[in-house]
Amino acid sequence: MAATILRLPTVLSARGRSRSSHYLDIQQGLFTPPVQIGLRAVGWPADEVAAINAARIAGKADPEIRTLVAKLEANRKNCL
């Protein structure tokens, strides 16, 4: 099954966050880091963006979001 990769403008729009806030969230473990899709291009799997947004909508606290992000990153390694 092919995963959809979203580029930064789409991710920012879906999250309602600024670019700097988005990258701060990544540094703080509140969002997954991007995946390399080209020499100078990155993106985020659409299912990860949706999962994190759903957790936020459900009112999950930051520690719960960090746990979710860790699980999503671990799943990336299992997909290979």
N, C-alpha and C positions, 0 to 999 in steps of 0.2 A: 504494500500500500504506500503510495507516494504521499509524503507530508508536504503541506503548503508552508512555504517560508515567507514570512512577512518582513518587508523592509521597514526601516526606522520611522518614516512619516506615518505609515499605517499603524504601527505599534503605538506611537505617541497619540494618535487620534483615538485609538481604541481604549487607551488608558486614561486619556485626559490629563496627561502630564507633560511638562516641558522636557526638552532634551537634557538639560542639566539635572533635573530631578530624576529622570529615568536612569541616567548613568550613576547618580548617587544611590538610587535603590539597588542597582547591581552591586556596587561596592559594599553596601550594607547587607547583602544577602537577601534582599527583598524581591529580587527579580533575577531570572536566569541570564547568564551572559550570552552574547550573540554567538552564532555559529558562522564559520567562514564559508561563504558560498562562491567566492572568487578571489582573485589576487588582492583586490581592494574593495571587496564587498562583503557585508555581513547581513544577517537577518535572524529572525526568531521563529521557531516552529509555531504555527498558528494554534496548535492544541495547548502548548505551554502558556501562551498569552491568554487564551480562554480560561484555562484552569486557574491561573493567578487572579484574573479579573473576577471569576466566579467566587473565589475564596474571599476577596475583598468585599464583594457584594454581600456575601453571607456574614460579614462582620468579623472575620477571623482576625486575631491579634497578630502583631508582628512576629512573635516567636512561632506561631503556627504557620505563618507565611514562609518563614525561613525553613521550617521543616519541609513544607511542600516544595520549595525551590530545590532543596537538597535532593529530594526524591526525584524531581523532574530531571535534574542533572545526572543522577545515577541511572535513570532510564535511558538517557542518551548513550551511555556506555554499553548498555545491554542491547541496543538496537544494532550494533555492529555485528 
